[in-house]
Amino acid sequence: MSWDAARIRELHESLVDRYEPVERTSGHGADADADPGEGVRQLVTTILSQNVADRNTRRAADALFAEYDDFAAIEAADHEALRETIRVAGLPNQKAERIQRALAAIREETGGAYSLAFLDALPAADAKDWLTDIKGVGPKTASVVLNFHFGKPTMAVDTHVERVSKRFGIVPESASNQRAHDALGEVVPDELTYPLHVLLIRHGRTHCTARSPDCDNPVCDAYCDCEGC
């Protein structure tokens, strides 16, 4: 059966029945950047989170923001020193480069300010294009910042969301992560981008795990077609 917005809404309701409704606690458009640096902080933290466990992301972010007084200091930091500060996040060389490159792009775009507030006025697709034009900022990183911070309808596809979406047949099994973002963006209603993201992660961690999935649950019974089911 093919997927459309109506069937996505049915899936969302099934996940809500299995878990609980998801309420957004942050990211409400213009109010989201009351502190101009918060969007930038989330972008930096999301870059740190690439391919690493949450606990190490927190440790690296805490170390980074304790070591440097502000974003200007991070951008101007000695590369080797910055790399050592965030080493716990893994891929320290690449992430240090990405962080400094992103900060430079923001400063140049705004004429000197470290703020992403200008993205709030852009359509979601244009804001995502601006972020992903920065080398090292992929569709997931951009979607996290735009959805979680600005409340824009961008679906962030992490490993759990991608795995569950492919097992449910929403996304082709052979699709790249970029194609997974595109496919979900085409069928997920705007108002469900945040709650469905959260619920698919929850389902991926609880039942639809990468190895030895526990398929004995109503959601998998209704939607999944993996070998475990």
C-alpha positions as CSV (number, residue, x, y, z in Angstrom):
1,M,0.0,0.0,0.0
2,S,1.4,3.4,-0.9
3,W,1.8,6.2,1.6
4,D,0.1,9.5,1.5
5,A,-0.8,12.2,4.1
6,A,-3.9,10.3,5.3
7,R,-2.0,7.1,6.0
8,I,0.7,9.1,7.7
9,R,-1.9,10.5,10.0
10,E,-3.2,7.0,10.8
11,L,0.4,6.0,11.6
12,H,0.8,8.9,13.9
13,E,-2.4,8.0,15.7
14,S,-1.2,4.4,16.1
15,L,2.0,5.6,17.6
16,V,0.2,8.0,19.9
17,D,-2.0,5.1,21.1
18,R,1.2,3.0,21.7
19,Y,3.1,5.7,23.5
20,E,1.6,9.2,24.2
21,P,1.0,12.5,22.5
22,V,4.0,14.6,21.8
23,E,3.9,18.2,22.8
24,R,6.3,20.7,21.5
25,T,8.2,22.5,24.3
26,S,10.3,24.9,22.2
27,G,10.6,26.2,18.7
28,H,7.7,28.6,18.0
29,G,8.9,30.7,15.2
30,A,9.8,34.3,15.9
31,D,9.8,33.8,19.7
32,A,12.3,31.0,19.3
33,D,15.2,33.5,18.7
34,A,14.5,35.8,21.6
35,D,18.1,35.1,22.5
36,P,19.8,35.6,19.1
37,G,22.5,33.1,19.9
38,E,20.3,30.2,20.8
39,G,19.8,29.1,17.2
40,V,23.5,29.2,16.6
41,R,24.2,27.2,19.8
42,Q,21.7,24.6,18.6
43,L,23.4,24.4,15.2
44,V,26.9,24.0,16.8
45,T,25.5,21.4,19.2
46,T,23.8,19.5,16.4
47,I,27.1,19.4,14.4
48,L,28.7,17.9,17.5
49,S,26.0,15.3,17.7
50,Q,26.7,13.9,14.2
51,N,27.4,10.1,14.5
52,V,27.9,10.1,18.3
53,A,25.9,9.2,21.4
54,D,23.9,11.8,23.2
55,R,26.0,11.7,26.4
56,N,29.2,12.5,24.4
57,T,27.4,15.3,22.6
58,R,26.5,16.9,26.0
59,R,30.1,16.4,27.2
60,A,31.6,18.0,24.1
61,A,29.1,20.9,24.1
62,D,29.7,21.6,27.8
63,A,33.5,21.6,27.3
64,L,33.2,23.8,24.2
65,F,31.0,26.5,25.8
66,A,33.0,26.4,29.0
67,E,36.3,26.9,27.2
68,Y,35.3,29.8,24.9
69,D,33.6,33.0,25.9
70,D,31.5,33.4,22.8
71,F,31.0,32.4,19.2
72,A,33.6,34.8,17.9
73,A,36.2,33.1,20.1
74,I,35.2,29.7,18.8
75,E,35.4,30.9,15.2
76,A,38.9,32.4,15.8
77,A,40.1,29.5,18.0
78,D,43.3,27.6,17.1
79,H,42.1,24.6,15.2
80,E,44.1,22.1,17.1
81,A,43.0,23.5,20.5
82,L,39.4,23.4,19.3
83,R,39.7,19.9,18.1
84,E,41.0,18.7,21.4
85,T,38.2,20.5,23.3
86,I,35.5,18.6,21.4
87,R,37.4,15.3,20.9
88,V,34.9,13.4,23.0
89,A,32.3,14.0,20.3
90,G,34.3,12.0,17.8
91,L,35.5,13.1,14.4
92,P,37.1,16.2,16.1
93,N,39.0,17.4,13.1
94,Q,36.0,17.4,10.8
95,K,33.6,18.8,13.4
96,A,36.0,21.6,14.4
97,E,36.2,22.6,10.7
98,R,32.4,22.4,10.3
99,I,31.7,24.5,13.4
100,Q,34.2,27.3,12.4
101,R,32.9,27.2,8.8
102,A,29.3,27.5,10.0
103,L,30.1,30.4,12.3
104,A,32.0,32.2,9.5
105,A,29.0,31.8,7.2
106,I,26.6,33.2,9.7
107,R,28.8,36.2,10.5
108,E,29.3,37.0,6.9
109,E,25.5,36.6,6.1
110,T,24.5,38.9,9.0
111,G,27.3,41.5,8.7
112,G,28.9,40.5,12.0
113,A,26.2,39.0,14.2
114,Y,26.1,35.4,15.3
115,S,22.4,34.9,14.9
116,L,20.2,32.7,12.7
117,A,17.1,34.9,13.3
118,F,17.1,35.8,9.6
119,L,16.1,32.2,8.8
120,D,12.8,32.6,10.5
121,A,11.6,34.9,7.7
122,L,12.5,32.5,5.0
123,P,10.3,29.6,3.7
124,A,11.4,26.3,5.2
125,A,12.9,25.1,1.9
126,D,14.9,28.3,1.4
127,A,16.1,28.2,5.0
128,K,17.2,24.6,4.6
129,D,19.0,25.4,1.4
130,W,20.9,28.2,3.2
131,L,22.1,25.9,5.9
132,T,22.9,22.9,3.7
133,D,25.0,25.2,1.5
134,I,27.5,25.2,4.4
135,K,29.9,22.3,3.8
136,G,29.3,19.7,6.5
137,V,25.8,20.7,7.4
138,G,23.6,18.0,5.9
139,P,19.8,17.7,5.7
140,K,19.4,16.2,9.1
141,T,21.4,18.9,10.9
142,A,19.5,21.6,9.0
143,S,16.2,20.0,9.7
144,V,16.9,19.6,13.5
145,V,17.7,23.3,13.8
146,L,14.8,24.5,11.7
147,N,12.2,22.3,13.3
148,F,13.3,22.2,16.9
149,H,14.3,25.9,17.1
150,F,12.2,27.7,14.6
151,G,9.2,25.4,14.4
152,K,9.5,25.0,10.6
153,P,8.0,21.9,8.9
154,T,11.3,20.1,8.3
155,M,11.5,16.4,9.1
156,A,14.8,15.4,10.6
157,V,15.8,11.8,9.6
158,D,18.2,10.2,12.1
159,T,19.1,6.5,12.1
160,H,16.0,5.5,13.9
161,V,13.6,7.5,11.7
162,E,15.3,6.2,8.6
163,R,15.3,2.5,9.8
164,V,11.6,2.5,10.8
165,S,10.5,4.5,7.7
166,K,12.2,1.9,5.4
167,R,10.8,-1.1,7.3
168,F,7.3,0.5,7.1
169,G,7.8,1.1,3.4
170,I,7.4,4.9,3.6
171,V,11.0,5.3,2.2
172,P,12.5,2.9,-0.3
173,E,15.0,0.5,1.3
174,S,17.8,1.6,-1.1
175,A,17.2,5.3,-0.5
176,S,20.1,7.5,0.7
177,N,19.6,9.7,3.7
178,Q,19.0,12.7,1.4
179,R,16.3,10.8,-0.4
180,A,14.8,9.7,2.9
181,H,14.5,13.3,3.8
182,D,12.9,14.1,0.5
183,A,10.5,11.2,0.6
184,L,9.2,11.9,4.1
185,G,9.0,15.6,3.3
186,E,6.6,14.8,0.5
187,V,4.1,12.8,2.5
188,V,4.3,14.0,6.2
189,P,1.9,16.8,6.9
190,D,3.6,20.0,8.2
191,E,1.9,19.8,11.6
192,L,3.2,16.2,12.1
193,T,6.9,16.8,11.3
194,Y,7.9,17.3,14.9
195,P,5.6,14.8,16.8
196,L,6.1,12.0,14.1
197,H,9.9,12.5,14.3
198,V,9.8,12.0,18.1
199,L,7.4,9.0,17.9
200,L,9.4,7.2,15.2
201,I,12.5,7.6,17.3
202,R,10.7,6.2,20.3
203,H,9.4,3.3,18.3
204,G,12.8,2.6,16.9
205,R,14.4,2.5,20.3
206,T,11.6,0.5,21.9
207,H,10.6,-2.0,19.3
208,C,12.0,-1.5,15.9
209,T,15.7,-1.8,16.9
210,A,18.5,-2.3,14.4
211,R,19.2,-5.8,15.7
212,S,16.7,-8.3,17.0
213,P,13.6,-6.1,16.7
214,D,10.6,-6.8,18.9
215,C,7.8,-6.9,16.4
216,D,5.1,-8.1,18.8
217,N,3.2,-4.8,19.0
218,P,0.2,-3.3,17.2
219,V,2.2,-0.7,15.3
220,C,4.5,-3.3,13.7
221,D,1.6,-5.6,13.1
222,A,-0.2,-2.9,11.1
223,Y,2.6,-1.2,9.2
224,C,5.9,-3.2,9.3
225,D,7.0,-5.8,6.7
226,C,10.5,-6.5,8.0
227,E,11.9,-10.0,8.4
228,G,11.1,-10.0,12.2
229,C,7.4,-9.4,11.4
